């Protein structure tokens, strides 16, 4: 993440990764304030066993793109709502030049970034694939239950 002020958003990603039992690193790295550390992280991530990088940043939001420029690993960007309702960060992350892709999730959507990272990793991990299938089935069941619960809610003009 660009700074520890992003932690409240990124904790959601950490929880997902923990729940799926995926080992992860959590660092504060700034493309502007600590560029040497960003370069060291990006260039050495693969040799440390990192397979997917989730990078969050707000405002100018260069961190995901700078990392993507220095590694062949997939990078998932999380735009953080630090100013302009997060639109500045979203556009900075999603509008990468040809050859430097950054998969980008919605503003503050670190949970989706972690799920996408898990899906990428599950391509070669059948146990993780099963956990994801179970997770998505649980999401489905939550909506099925919500409709059962809604069926007993009564209004004068409600037809179902």
Residue pairs with C-beta under 8 A, 6 or more apart in sequence:
1 7
1 9
1 10
1 26
1 27
1 28
1 29
1 55
1 56
1 57
1 63
1 80
2 28
2 29
2 30
2 31
2 56
2 57
2 58
2 61
2 63
2 80
3 28
3 30
4 28
5 82
6 28
6 56
6 57
6 58
6 80
9 56
9 78
9 80
9 108
9 110
10 26
10 56
10 78
10 110
11 110
12 110
12 111
12 114
13 54
13 56
13 78
13 110
13 111
13 113
13 114
14 24
14 26
14 114
15 111
16 111
16 114
16 115
16 118
17 24
17 114
17 117
17 118
20 114
20 118
20 128
20 131
20 132
20 135
21 131
22 117
22 118
22 121
22 128
25 50
27 41
29 37
29 38
29 41
29 63
30 38
30 63
31 38
31 57
31 60
31 62
31 63
31 65
31 66
32 60
32 62
35 66
38 63
38 66
38 67
38 70
39 70
41 67
42 53
42 66
42 67
42 69
42 70
42 71
43 70
43 71
45 53
45 71
45 73
46 71
46 72
46 73
50 73
51 73
51 74
51 120
51 121
52 73
52 74
52 75
52 76
52 117
52 120
52 121
53 67
53 71
53 73
53 74
53 75
53 76
54 75
54 76
54 78
54 110
54 113
54 114
54 117
55 63
55 64
55 67
55 75
55 76
55 77
55 78
55 102
56 63
56 64
56 77
56 78
56 79
56 80
56 110
56 113
57 63
57 64
57 77
57 78
57 79
57 80
57 89
57 92
57 93
58 79
58 80
58 81
58 82
58 83
58 86
58 88
58 89
59 82
59 83
59 88
59 89
59 92
60 88
60 89
60 92
61 77
61 79
61 80
61 88
61 89
61 90
61 92
61 93
62 92
63 77
64 75
64 76
64 77
64 78
64 93
64 102
64 104
65 77
65 92
65 93
65 96
65 100
65 102
67 75
68 75
68 96
68 100
68 101
68 102
69 100
74 103
74 120
75 101
75 102
75 103
76 102
76 103
76 104
76 105
76 113
76 116
76 117
77 93
77 94
77 102
77 103
77 104
77 105
77 113
78 93
78 104
78 105
78 108
78 109
78 110
78 113
79 86
79 89
79 90
79 92
79 93
79 94
79 104
79 105
79 106
79 107
79 108
80 86
80 89
80 107
80 108
81 89
81 107
81 108
82 89
85 107
86 107
86 108
87 107
89 107
90 104
90 106
90 107
93 102
93 104
94 102
94 104
96 102
103 116
105 112
105 113
105 116
106 112
115 132
115 135
118 128
118 131
118 132
119 132
121 128
122 128
122 129
122 131
122 132
151 160
